Amino acid sequence: MEIRPILSALMRNHLGAALVALQIAVTMAILCNGAFIVYQRIETMTRDTGMDVANIFTIDSQPIGSEYDEESATWRDLEVIRSIPGVVAATTTNSYPLSGGGWGEGLRPSPDREQASITANLYFMDEQGLETLGVELAKGRDFDPTELYIRGRNDSKLPQVGIITQALADELFPDDDALGKLIYPGEDPVEVVGILRKMQGSWLGWSGVERVFLVPGLLLDGYVRYMIRTEPGKRDELMPLVEEALAQADSQRILRRMRTLEEYRANSYNSDRTMAVVLSTVMGLLIIVTGLGIVGLVSFLVNQRTKQIGTRRALGAQRFHVVRYFLVENWLITSIGLTLGLAMTVGLNYWMVHSFDMERLDWIYIPIGLVLIWTLGIGSALGPARRASRVPPAVATRTV
């Protein structure tokens, strides 16, 4: 089959073909970039936290009155929680991982205050902190109970030892092993006694989400946060039991915000989840609209060429030839649209990279988009083309 007659026929109906080609180009650009963004969001939401998220929950305690013995009450609460069957470990903390809110601390690998610091998520925990989180030590040791530092409300000191994540260790000491090294949050050094394989901090949208710094400490600031890890599958069963036990142990405080770590994680990813759903919906609608546009154009061309179809059939053309004609014609329109779409895809990604600091589009999305839209074009044109091939020659030739 020659392409020139098909192109000549298209030039006589160029407006409709041009609009469909433009629609295909826009679909190509949005589909490739949108799919890439959705994949990134899904990959971000499903990445490993390094913690036993499924079996951890939290509860807050706020004392009533100014004469409350916070330190004694905290140790009593921990003893109560840890004595409940099914509880693996429990600790206090200044903030919760994955929650979207936390403490940041600037760390330097030397005492030189002119050196740029690296910001890390800071957590105060006791000797059961690592077991409560369910994190894995890659090197070094856990905290010793004798290293626990009691920090009052107006105190700003940090303990003399700390544990950091491997990601933070690699940034602080890119050419050396961080274990045993001194790091400087301020003037006083902190010795790195352990390195965690992986742990995510509080700010999940932050590029330094795995920069985590743990120190052995108990904060006495009028508000206590407990984090509890249970045996697998017992979290939901133990949550009301822990709340009831704490309420019975002390009536001079308010218990609030009992939540699972999964809830905090889900809330922190709300914007990512919403974006993935919205983009997926837009892409689905674009595919449907583009498919309908192709169906409409081919149906219009078939109706316009009824006499031409009948003449070809009368001269011996088979149904296959009629179907092939319209499929090739549609393939040409689709290819023109995809050629323009390639330029729009690259241009849109370039704009997003420089305007929103996004990653460059992975090249694999372009051939996938090409194949998908070519398949969409053929599938959409096949129905009208087959209907055209079923027109009897005698009826078609009488059509003026």
N, C-alpha and C positions, 0 to 999 in steps of 0.2 A: 504494500500500500504506500502511495506517495504522500509525503507530508504537505507538499505545496498546496494541493486542493483544499486540505483541511484548514491550513492557515488562511487561505483566501476566503473561505467560508466564515472563519472567525472574524476576519477584518470587517465583514459586512455586519457583524453583530458584536462589535468590539466593546461597547460600553458594559454590557452584562458580563462578558468574559473578564474585563479589566477589574470590575468590582469584586468578582469572585476570587480572582488572583490576589487582589489586595487583601481580601478577607483571609485567604490562606496564609499570606505573608505575616499578617498580624497574629494569627493563630500560632504559626510556627515560632515567632519570637516569644510570645507569652508562654507557650507550652514548654519550650526548652528551659527558659529561665525560671518559670514557675515550678517545674518538676525538680529542677536543681535545688531551689530554695526549700521545697517541701522535704526533699530527701535530707538536706542538711538539718532541718528542724527535727525530723524523726530520729536522725542519728544522734543529735544532741540530747533529745529526751530519753533515749534508750542507752546512753553511755554508762559505763560502769562507775558507780559511786565509790567503790572500795569498802562500803559498809554493809551491814546486815539490815538494810532498810526495812524489809518486810516484817521484822520482829522487834522494832524499836518504837516506843511511844514516849511522850513527854507530859509533864504536868508542872504547873507553877504554884508556888506558895507565897502569899503576901501576908506578913504579920499585921496584927491589929494592936496599936498602942506603941508607945516609945520605949517601954521598959522590957520589951521582948528580948529574951536571950537567944539571939539568932544562931550563934555557933552551936550551942548545946542542942537546940531544936533541930538543926540540920543533921547533926550526927545521929540523933534519935530517929529522924525520918529515914535516913539511909539504912539504919539497922532494921527498922520496920519493913521497909521495902524489900531488902535483901533476904529477909527471913520468910517471905511468902513463897511457897512451893511453885516452881515454874519460872521464877525470876532467875535469869542467868547472872546479871550484873546490873548495878545502878551507880550513877555518879551525879554530881552537880556540875553545872556548866554556866558560863556567862551568856552563851547564845547557842542556838541550835543549827547544826549543818543543814543545808538545803532550804533554809527558811526564808532567805532573802534579806535577813537582817543580822548583822554581826559586828565584830570588832576588827579593825584593821591596825596592823602594826608594821612600821617601816623597819626593815632589817638590813644591816650592812655586814659584809664579811671581814671588816677590819675596823679599828677604832677611829679611823680617819673620818671626821664628821663632814668633810667636803665631798666624800664619796657618795654617789647616788644610792639611795636605799631602795629595796624591793619590798613592796607592800604585800603582806600575808594576812590571812585570816587567823586571829588569835583566839585560842580556847583555853580556859582554865578548867582542869579536871583533876580528880584524885587518882589514886593508884588503880581504880577499876575503870578508868576512862577508856582505855584501848579495848578492854573486853566488852564494855558496854557498846561501843561503836561497832565491834566485830571487824576491826581493821587488822591488817597483817603487817607485822614488823619485817622489813627486809633486812635490816641490820640493827645491831645494838640491843638495847634493853628497854624494859618498861620502867615506869616511875617507881621509886621506893617510897613507902609511907612516910619515912623520916624526911623526905625532901618536900613534903607538902607545905606550902606557904599560905598562911592565913592573911588575907589582904583586906584591910578595912576600907571604909567608904572614902576616906581622904588620902588613901595610900596610892602611890603610883609605881611602886617597885614591882619587879618581876622576879620569879625564882631564879636560881643559878643554873638550872638545867632545863632542857627542853627537847621535844621530839618534833621533827619536821618531815614533810613528805619528800619523796624522791624528786618530784618535779621542782620543789623549792630548793632542794639541795643542789640540783643540776644548775639552777640559775645563780645561786650564791657562790658555788665552787665548781664552775664548769670544767676545770682541768684537774680536779683533785677530789678525794673522798671527803665528804662533809662530816663523817662520824668522828667524834672527838674534837672537832674544830670549835672555835668560839665565834659566836655571832653577836652583833651589837644592835639591840633595839634602841639603846641610848648610850650612856657612858659606861654602864655596867655590863660586862659580857655575860652571855648565857652559853653553856656548853651543850653541844648537840650529843645526846646520849643514845638517840634512836632515830631510825629513818623508816618511815612508813612506805610500803609499796605504792599505795594509792589511797587518797581520800579527797573527796570534794568538800569545799567550804560552803559558805552561806550564799554567795552571790553566783547563781548558776549562769547568768548571762555575761559574766566577767571572763575575760581570756585567761586570767590567773586563778581560775576556780580551784585548781589543785595546789595552790600555794597555801599550805596549812601549817600552823605553828602551835603546838600544844605545850602547855606548861603545867606543873603540878601545883594547883592552888585552889583555895576556897575563898570565894568572894563574899564579904559581909556588907551588902549594900542595900539591905531592906527588901530584897526580892530574890527568892531562891528558885532556880530552874532545875528540875530533876529530869534526867534522861534514863529510861529503863529499857533493858533488853530482855526478852523472854525466850523460852524454848520455842523452837519452830512450831507454828500453828496455834500457840496459846496466847498471843498478844491480845486479841479482842476479848478473850475470856478473863484475862487478868486485869485489864484496864479498870473495870468497876471495882474489883477487889482491892487494888492498890489505892484507889481514891477513897474507898470506905475505910481502909486501915489507917490512912493518913488523917482522915477526918476524926476518927476515934482517938488517935494518938494525941491530937492537939486541937482544941476548939478556938484557940486564940489567933487564928489566921484564916485566910480565905484561899481556897483551892480553885484554880481556874485554868482554862486553856489546856485541857487534856486532849492531845492530838497525837496522831501517828506521824512518823517521819514520812510516810508515804503521802499523807495529806499535805505536809509542807512542800514536798517535792512537786506534787501535782499543781499546787497553787503557784509555785514559782515558775512553772512552765505554762501557765495559762495563756500568755501572749503568744508563745511559740505554737501551742496547740491550736489557738484561734487562727493564727496566720496559715497554718497547714490546712485547716478545714476550709477557710475562705478561698485560698488559692486553688485547692483541689476542686472546689465547687465551680470557681470561675473557669478553670481549665475544662471541666466536664461540660459546662454550658457552651463554651467556645467550640468544642468538638461537635456538639450537637447542632449548633447554629451553622457552623461551617458545612457540616454534612447536609443539612437542609438547604443551604445555599447552592451546593453542587447539584442536589436533586432538582431544585427549582430551575437552575440554568439548563441542565440537560433536558428536562421536560419541556421547557420553552423552545429549545432548539429542535426537539423532536416534533413538536406541534407545528413549528414554522416550516419544517422540511418534509411534511407528509407526502407531498407530490413528488419530491426528489427521491424519497425512500421507495415509493411505489414504482417510479420509473426504473430505479436500479433493480428492484425485485423482478420487474417485468423483463428486464434485459438479462436475467439469469443470476443475479446476486443471491446468495444464500443468507439465511437468517444469521449465520455466524459472521458474515461480512458486515452486515448492518451493525451488529453488536460491537464488532471490532472497531468500526469507524468511530462510533461515539465514545468508546473507551480510549482510543488513541487521542481523539480530540480533547477529552477531559484530562488525559495524562499531560498533554501539552500545556493546558491552562494551569494545571496543578504544578507542573515543573517551573513555569514562569513565576508563579506565586512563591514557590519554595526558593527560587534563586533570589528573589527580592527578600524573602524571609530570612535567608542566611545573613544577609547584610544587616537586617533589622535585629536579628538575634544577637549578633556580635556588638552592634551599636548599643542596644539596650543593656547588655551586660557591662559594657565599658562604662556607661553612664552610672549604673548602680554601684560598680566597684569604686568609682571616684567620688560618688556623691554620698554613699552610705557605708563605705569601707567594707564591702562584701567581698567574698572570694570570687576569683575568676571562674567562669563556667567551665566545667569539665567537658572536654571535647566529645566524649562518648554520647552526650545528650543530643548532639546535632545529628549523627546518623540515625539514632533511634527516632528522633522527631521526623526526619525525612521519610523513613520507612512507614511510620505510623500514619502520616498525612497522605502519603501515596496510597497506602492501603485504604484509608478513609475515602479518598477520591474515587478509587476503583469500585469500592463497595457501594458508594452513594450513586455512582453513575450506572451501575449494572442494572438496577431495576427499570429506570426509564429506557435504557438501551434495549433491554429484552422486550419491553412493551412495544417499542418501535419495530423490532424484528418480527413481531407477530401480526403486524398489519397486512391483510391480504393484498396482493398487487392490484387486483381488480377494483377494490375499494379505494386504494391510495391513488390510483391514476385518475379517478373521477373527481378527486378533491382539487378544487381550484384555490 
